[in-house]
Amino acid sequence: MIGQTRLYCSKGDGFRLIEVPTERASYEAERIKKQGWVVDAAIPL
């Protein structure tokens, strides 16, 4: 999918994979961090 970014996130033993539009990736990464998640990687598709 062009124009999408995958955010690979972890928190303790948990893992989340979130796919968002690339233009919103920075905003979504900050939102996830405020919830206590660590963004391990952001991969544009």
N, C-alpha and C positions, 0 to 999 in steps of 0.2 A: 504494500500500500504506500503510494507516494504521498508525502505530506503528513506522515504520521511519525511519532516518536514513541518508542517504548521506554518506560521508566521501570527499571528493576530495583525494587525496594525491599529492605529487610528491617525487622524489628524483633530482637530476641530470636526465638526459633521460627518466627513467622516470615513469610515471603509474599510479595505482591508483584504482579506484572500489570502495569497500567499502560494502555495505549491511548495517546491523546494527539490532537492535531499539533503539528510542530510549532505553530505560532503560539500555542498555549502551554508548551512544555515547561518553560521557566516558571510560569505562574503555578502550574500544577505541582512542580517539584517543591516549591516553597510551601504550598498548602500541605503537602504530604509531610514535609519536615516538621511543620508546626504540630502535627499529630504524633510526633515521636518516631517517625520512620526515617531510615537512612536511605538516600537514593544512591545505590551502588553503581548504576550506569544509566546513561540516557543514550539510546541508540536510534538515530534517524533511519527511517525505512525508505 
